[in-house]
Each structure stands twice: as C-alpha cells, then as structure tokens.
C-alpha cells in the first residue's frame, strides 16, 4: 500500500476527492440511464420508446441491474490478479462510455436492428461496470493504513459523491429525455462517463501515486516472507464469514430498495398525481429524491455516530436499523395502495412516494457506506477487490429478485407487494439484532468493539 498521502483536504488524502469525483460522474452516468430505462422501454414507439409491456420492462430491468452487480465479482478477480485496480477502472470506464453512446444512437434503424444495438449497448455497460465498480471502492480503503479511524468518514464522503451524481442524473437526464426525447437522456449519461474517465486519466498519478497500479495478489506475495503459498488463517476465515452472512441481509435490503428504479418508477408514472398547480412533475425527478436526502442527511447521521461515542451501534445493529427504515418506507407505499382501494385508475398523493424515499434513504445510510467500509476492514489484502466484488454480487441477486417482485404487480397487486416487503424487512432486522454479538466476535476487533485476538492462535485451512 502506498502510504504517501500527497497532501490532505478536510483531514483526508486528496486522492479521496479524486475518487469522489471519478465515482460522482460514473454514478451520474449509471443513474441517468437507470432513471429513464424502464420509461423508455414502456413508452409507445411513436414517442421513440420500444413499446414493451410493464412486465417485460421490469423483467429486463431486473436482469440488467442484476448483471451490473454480478460482474464486479469477475472484475475484482481480474484486478486482484492481473490488471490492477487503476487499469481496470480505465478499461471499464471506456467500455461504459461506449455502451451509453450506443444507446444514444438515433433510431435510424428498424426492427431487430434497433433491439440488437440496444442489447449491445447494455452488454458494454455490464462488462465495463464489472471492471470499474469493485476497484474504485477498494482504492478508497487503500488510501488509509489499517486501524485509521478516518476510514468510515472517508466512505461517507465517497458515498456523498455517488449521490451527488445520482441527484444530477435524475434531474438532467429526466429533463433532457422529456424535452428532447429518450436518446438525449442516454447521451447525457455518455457525457458523464467521459468526464469520469478524464478525471482519472489526468489526475490519478498526481493524487494516488502508485495506489492501484500493482495487482493486490502480487503485493501480497511480495509481503509474504515465508515463501509458502498463502492460506486463510482462522481470523481471516471468521472475518470472511461475517462478510458472507452480511451479504444475505444485503440481498433482503436491496431487493426492496431497488423497487425505486422499477416498480416505484412505474408507480410514479402511472398511479401518482404529479401535478403542482399547472405543472406536472416528470416521473424521473422522483429518482433524485433519494440522492437529495442522502446529501442532506449523511452529514447529520455521520455526526450522530461520532457524538454517540462508545454507544455508537456496531455494523450489524446499523444494518438492522436499515431494515426497519426500509419497512417504514414500504408502510408509506402501503398507504398509497390503500388510497387506491383496489381501483388502479385512482391517482395517489405524491407525498406517499416522498415519504417512502425518505425512509429508504435513512436505511441506505445505515447500510451501504457502512458495508463498503466493513469489507475493506475484514477482507485480506490479496482478496480485497474480489470480496468487494462478492459484496456487489449480493446486490446482483437482490436486483434480480427486485425485478421479479416488480414484474408480479399484475398478479398480486401493489398492496401485497409493498406489505410483503415491509414484513420481510422487519423479520430480517430482528434476526440481525439477535445475531449481532456473534458477528462482532467473528470480526476479531476489526471495528474496535473487541480486543483483537492473538495472531498466534490463527490456524491455516
């Protein structure tokens, strides 16, 4: 690891803010495309859409977002063993930019050629994301020495960058697609990805030094003075168990949360009264509520954790709190469904959606940045990007499940879906609370809640 900080800003290495900006524009690109994808698929062909059914669109959305979070597992392995994180980010970013511009190509083709180009664009996005996503997050952790108490704060700052990009995406892509057509929204996403690439290409050497250049497995081998093949120790095995167990709860959380881009997106378009006076709020704007709330409340929540001192909840308890907030958000959506009273022609108040996004955001802040930081604390160096990929792999499963849940709208109805997710989230939260002490024991002091056990007791596989 390169310990050279190359200057600090707000008490953190300047490299953090380069990664902040790189991720900001990459997330702008992703969320710009996500905000309009389902709407584009279901729009009538005379308006430039593909004219798919809601079920078809949500099925594709679930498959696409699932693959977006699954490929980082492969990308993390490639970075750890062959390319290194920096090269992976550049190659992945370039592929994603190409994919966005393919989606933005005008409809000069007809029939199957349009669909073929559409699928090729999605393929470039999926592959590029696999190389980009796990490595940018791992590099944030590499900026800090083990035990550096600035790490959680760094991931909170980094996470705010993600959500600034997401906030801008919904507003800019939503407005562009409404004013100039769907292709303009995809074009905005492509430009955002180019900005991310430019930042990394021109400033990485200056602010990151040699961080991310050498594959992690090669670095780990250089640190191995025994000459023997590295094997997992007991502490490493216990810590990996924590990551994998927490992944199960991550699946539950994101399967509910990711209804935002699918079912709740459709709900805002079809079943929500979006009129404010004579102005109709574009449905894509609701996608900006979540990042707006993150930007507003992340500093407050981070300050609260600090002020709580020794009473600050550990990561499993924070995850449980996230589940309860997720449930509260879907209680709001249950309220919207009850307002319809089974009549799908009734338009519900947009305040139900605002309430849902608010509680979901609070849950996200208790889970997502905490989880990213946790992986960098628990994963062995030689497996850092791979385990970050596995973490995002849990998101892949969650997104696929989210698509299946959303696509069942016609069969089960919104009340059953929203209520079912709320109940599942509460049950998962209670289980986490009951298991939290054991999970902390398996962390072996990585969070400072327990004294680190002697390394001499570590037993190889």
PyMOL commands that set and color helices and strands:
alter all, ss='L'
color gray80, all
select helices_A, chain A and resi 14-42+45-47+54-83+85-103+112-142+151-180+182-208+216-223+234-260+263-270+283-311+315-340+350-378+381-407+409-412+414-443+455-457
alter helices_A, ss='H'
color red, helices_A
select strands_A, chain A and resi 8-9+12-13+272-273+275-276+279-280+348-349
alter strands_A, ss='S'
color yellow, strands_A
deselect
rebuild
show_as cartoon
